[in-house]
């Protein structure tokens, strides 16, 4: 009874708090002389965020993975924005970016960690090598970004880090006007490698971790001096709902996102003396390249599998996996990616950015509440809602025998 009474009191208080936030929002900051560093700006969230923040008047520092995308993005931004090539798994790229930015500013307002890779797959499929690859990209990459740019972030108070876990990473960079501070670093770069644990190689696992975790760590550490050269700078790391709820077929990707979530919390709690703001973006399924092009990666995985693994699963399982995404209700009803961009804008511009953002109905109304349930109940729900209806070949053989 006591628990029910407490819950009955907390629910109206929570509703009142959310209504107050809605009708009496905190004002946005003045974007003048505020530098925001974004990783993974080739496409998707990072690409759009760079354009939107540039329109708002921020000095955008956009990092792109592919050199061909530099001119494409630069043509969409104002002359004060800076676009440069950045692979967050390479420390030399991060160091070069740091030197480029350090010549222009000593303070970074925000870091948005958006890079990442996704390797969906059952544990029985994905190899240990693939697991490490995913961790290298989705966790160590973001850690490297954050650690590298941390000095710039904590060079002033109220800077922020926003971690975004997304396959469609885009990289936005600040302009080259002279300054000693960096307002924001947006870590958005990332990669996605689908595959079951029994399928994915350890090399693929490590690559995922390099991009989605270590890359962001390197970026953060490199630019931290500019970010903390003034107060109220920020680092924004883009993760995903996979960082709070580990579903099947997502072992490597989810592991990297969980790592980035923990890293973001540690960063925020370590740098509170500089009032560095660290925000985490946790989107659900959005209409981005992250939910497209699944068939080719799985086909490649199948060709590289050993005969033992192929016999264990059977070719019918691969065909079922191909058809599965088309039946997934969340993929079928993927949401507008502008919801993520709006959350990123708030994290960069608002005077009181949130610690966590769950843009869209999927993240806030389903995945987040589901993640709070007991593990056994989450397992039960995920099994009952699994759209992949197949029996592995080895199990079929056992049943026949």
Secondary structure, DSSP 8 states (H G I E B T S, - for coil): -HHHHHHHHHHHHHHHHHHHHHHS---B---TT-EEEESB-SSHHHHHHHHHHHHHT-EEEEEESSTHHHHHHHTTS-TT-EEEE--TT-HHHHHHHHHHHHTT-S--SEEEE---------TTTS-HHHHHHHHHHHTHHHHHHHHHHHHHHSSSEEEEEEEE--SS-B--B------S---EEE----------TTTS-HHHHHHHHIIIIIHHHHHHHHHHHHHTTSEEEEEEEEE-GGGT---TT-HHHHHHHHHHHHHHHHHHHHSGGGT-EEEEE---SBSSGGGS-HHHHHHHHHHHS-HHHHHHH-HHHHHHHHHHHHH-HHHHT-B-THHHHHHHHHHHHBTT--SEE--SHIIIIIIHHHHTS-HHHHHHHHHHT-------HHHHHHHH-
